[in-house]
Amino acid sequence: MLVQIVNFILDVITGMVGGACLLRLVMQWQRVPFNNPVGRFIFAITDWVVMPLRRIIPALGRLDSSSLMAAWLLKMSHILVMWLIMGSEGALWGLPLAGVLGVLQWTVSGLSALVLLYAVLSWVQPNSINMAWLARMVEPWLAPLRRALPALGGVDLSPLALLLLLQIAGMLLSSLRFS
């Protein structure tokens, strides 16, 4: 039971900071301004890990590789601590791959949350200030689906289709991680 509690606490802490690192990466990639409450929160929660990495890891074009590396390092720290607590069972060489799969799972979960927020806000508060930055984050993922799916009766089903695809991707990643 103690192992489960430690795993839960580590999962919450690394998931929140690692997810914020991934959100920082996407916001910078999409050139979303950080002069809003969400952007300031993202900087506040991730600067301690991203800024030192910036000194040694260069950006790859518009891709903030230091934010991506920070997310991976956070996931790796979680996995490594759990590996040590569990008695170092399993091969050590598989841990980096487990870290990559964990970051991909964070990405799928985070994008699912953004799409869900985007869909709900588009119905409830379509002119909200938060809708603008959410649209910049989600629209690139929805655009290909909008081209493929016709709007039925004026209803855009692309967020639902994207959520379905993300859930399938999450299931595939989960099965890969546990195999």
N, C-alpha and C positions, 0 to 999 in steps of 0.2 A: 504494500500500500504506500509506503514511503517513496518508493521508486516512481509510482504513478503521480504522486504529488509533486515530486521534483521535476518529472517530465512535463507535467501540466504548467508549472511555473515557468520553466525554461521555454516551453512552447509559446506561452503568452508573451513573454518579454522579447524573445528573439523574433517571434512572428510580428509583433508590433513594430519593432525597430527595423527589421528586415523588410517588412512590407512598406514601411515609410521610405526606405532606401530605393525600393523598386518604383514607388510612386514618384520619388524625386527623379529617377532616371527617365520615366515616361514623360513627366512634366517638362523636363529639359529637352527631351527629344522632340516633343510637340511644341516647344517654345511657349509653354503656358506661363504667364507671369506669376511670380511668387509673391506679389504684393497684395495677397488676400490672406484671410485667417488660416486657411488650409496650407498655403505655401509657407507662411511663417512657422506654423507648427511642424511642417516637414523639415525645414531647416533646423529648428530647435532640437528636434529629436534625432537628427542624423549627422549633424555637423561634427560631433565628437569622433565619429568613425570614418566619415567620408573625407573630411579635410586632410587628415594625415596621409590617407591613401593617395590623394591627389598629387602629393609631392613626388610619389614614386611611380604612379600608374597614369600614363597619359590618356587623354580622351581619344576615342577612335571616331573621328568625324563628329557627328552630332550625338554619338553614343557616349554617355557618361560612364566609362568603364569603372571608375572608382566606386560609384554607387552600386554597380552590379557586383563588383568584388566584395564590397562591404556586406551586401546581402548574403553572398555565398559564404563569407567568413563567419557571419553570425549563425547561419544554418549549420556550418561545420562545427562551430563551438558547441552548439546544442547536441549534435550527433556524437561528437567526441566525448562530452561529459556523460551522456547516457551510455555510450560504449564502455567507458571506464567503470561506471556504477554497476553495469550489468555483468562485470567480470571479464571484460575484454573478449567476449565471445564473437566469433566471426573474424573474417580477414580484414586487416587494417587497410589494405589497398582498395577495398570497396567503399570506404567512407567518402572520398571525394565525389564519386559518382552518386552516392546517396545524397550528398549536399546539392549537387546539380538538380537531381530529381525533386528535392525539397524546395529549391528556389523556383523551379518550374511550377510546382504545386501552389506556392504562394502567388505566383503570377496568375495562374488560372483562377484562384480564389479571389484575388484582388480585382481582376478584370470582371469577374462575375458580379462582385459587389458594385463596381462602378456602373455596369450596364443596368443592374437592377435600380440603383439610385437614379440613373438617367431616365429610365422608363417611368418610374413613379413621379419624378419631378416634371417630366414632360406632360403628365396628365394633371398634376396638382398645381404646380407653379411654373408654367413654361417660360415666364419672363423673369425668373429669379436670376440674381447675379451668379449664383452657384451653377445654374444651368449652362452658362457660357463656358466655364472652364471644364465642366463635365462633358459638354458636347465636343470640345477640342480633344479630350482624352478618348472618347468612345467612338466618335464618327469615323476615324480611319478603319476601325474594325467592322463597323456596320456598312460602310460604303459598298464593299463587294457583295454583301448579302442583299443589299437594296437593289443592286443591278440584277441579281438572279431571281429575287422574289418579287412578284408584283404586289402592290398594295391592294388588299381585298376590302372593298367597300370604304376606301379611304383610310384603312387601318394599316399601319406599318408593322409588319410581323418580324422584321429583321432583329430587333432586340430579343424576341423570344427564340428565334432560330440561333442567334449567337449564344444565348444562355444554354440552349440544348447542346450545341457543339462544345461549349466549355465544360459542361457536366460530363460529356463523353470523354473529353481530354483528361479531366480530373480522375475519372475512373481508370483510364488507361495508365496514367502516371501512378496512381495508387497501387495498381496491380504490379507494375514494374518495380516499384519501390519495395514491395513485400516479397517479391520473388528472388 
